[in-house]
């Protein structure tokens, strides 16, 4: 049986091509099936799924905290662009929210999606206008207006 969330992502993927940011974000709480859906999408379209936490951590091991903050966008771009596919599927992006790295996770993802379709699993909530990461009392809390990219959220 097909995963309804994966089917929805594949359906919406064609709409992303016409956007300024070719970014499709799956917003749902932890345990809602985002990774499972991404695996199915990956298998269906033939694009590899990238574990961002793992890949960035490997590349930043020998860097100082300052170097990590400065080089993260470049390193992430290298990771995403290693695949020749026109779609990149990103999972486990929590490292982008690490406050010591001083990054704007959405801006980085938007930058990656200018020349390539990017599908991302985002642990958080979506209210049809804003998407959030963490809760307001958490140091990594982020709240973004959804504009110039697509959001898919399970019902």
PEMOBEL-V873704 format. One record per backbone hydrogen bond with DSSP energy under -1.0 kcal/mol. NH is the residue of the N-H (numbers start at 1). CO is the residue of the C=O. Records with the same first field share a line. If there is no record, write none. Layout:
NH: CO + CO
//
This chain:
7: 3
8: 4
9: 5
10: 6
11: 7
12: 8
13: 9
15: 12
19: 16
22: 113
23: 21
24: 118
25: 150
26: 120
27: 152
28: 122
32: 29
37: 33
38: 34
39: 35
40: 36
41: 37
42: 38
43: 39
44: 40
45: 41
46: 42
50: 89
52: 50 + 91
53: 92
55: 51
56: 52
57: 53
58: 54
59: 55
60: 56
63: 60
68: 64
69: 65
70: 66
71: 67
72: 68
75: 71
76: 72
77: 73
78: 74
79: 75
80: 76
81: 77
88: 117
89: 48
90: 119
91: 50
96: 93
97: 94
98: 95
101: 98
108: 104
109: 105
110: 106
111: 107
112: 108
113: 109
114: 111
117: 86
118: 22
119: 88
120: 24
121: 90
122: 26
124: 28
125: 132
127: 130
131: 144
132: 125
133: 142
138: 135
141: 138
142: 133
144: 131
146: 129
150: 23
152: 25
//
